[in-house]
Amino acid sequence: MSRLPASVDHDILERRIISALVAIRDATGCSIHEAIDVFAVRYDELRRDRPDDFAVGPDEYGRGFYS
């Protein structure tokens, strides 16, 4: 994940899912489906390593976002 810009982490922590997906696609040139997979991996890493940086719990995080 080192090739991802720092803005991806910031977007994930701020619940800006679409912005994070766009940044992932821009940085990697991957498809939207691949970006969603990368997002999920990075989200899990951040949730594990920086749980206090999330404003909401995992049950509420993606509420209203459908992929």
C-alpha positions in Angstrom: 0.0 0.0 0.0 3.0 2.3 0.1 2.2 3.6 -3.4 -1.0 5.1 -2.3 -1.1 8.8 -1.6 -1.6 10.0 2.0 -4.9 11.5 1.0 -6.4 8.0 0.7 -5.9 7.4 4.5 -7.3 10.8 5.3 -10.3 10.2 3.0 -10.9 6.8 4.6 -10.7 8.2 8.1 -13.1 11.1 7.2 -15.6 8.6 5.6 -15.0 10.1 2.1 -15.3 6.8 0.4 -15.8 8.0 -3.2 -12.8 10.4 -2.9 -10.7 7.6 -1.5 -11.7 5.3 -4.4 -10.9 8.0 -7.0 -7.5 8.6 -5.4 -6.8 4.9 -5.4 -7.8 4.6 -9.1 -5.7 7.7 -10.0 -2.7 6.3 -8.2 -2.8 2.7 -9.5 -4.8 2.9 -12.7 -6.9 0.0 -11.5 -10.6 -0.7 -12.2 -13.3 0.4 -9.8 -13.7 -3.2 -8.6 -10.0 -3.4 -7.8 -10.1 0.0 -6.1 -12.9 -1.3 -3.8 -10.7 -4.3 -2.9 -7.7 -2.0 -2.2 -9.9 0.3 -0.2 -11.1 -2.7 1.9 -7.6 -3.8 2.6 -6.4 -0.3 3.6 -9.6 0.3 5.7 -8.9 -2.9 7.6 -5.3 -1.9 8.2 -6.3 1.5 9.4 -9.0 0.1 11.6 -6.5 -2.3 13.2 -3.6 0.2 13.5 -5.4 3.5 14.2 -8.8 2.6 15.7 -9.0 5.9 17.7 -8.8 7.9 14.5 -12.2 6.7 13.3 -15.2 8.9 14.3 -17.7 6.0 13.9 -17.6 2.3 14.5 -17.4 -0.3 11.8 -21.1 -0.9 11.7 -21.9 2.7 10.9 -18.9 3.5 8.7 -20.3 2.5 5.3 -23.9 3.2 6.0 -25.5 4.6 2.9 -22.7 3.6 0.5 -23.6 0.8 -1.9 -21.1 -0.6 -4.4 
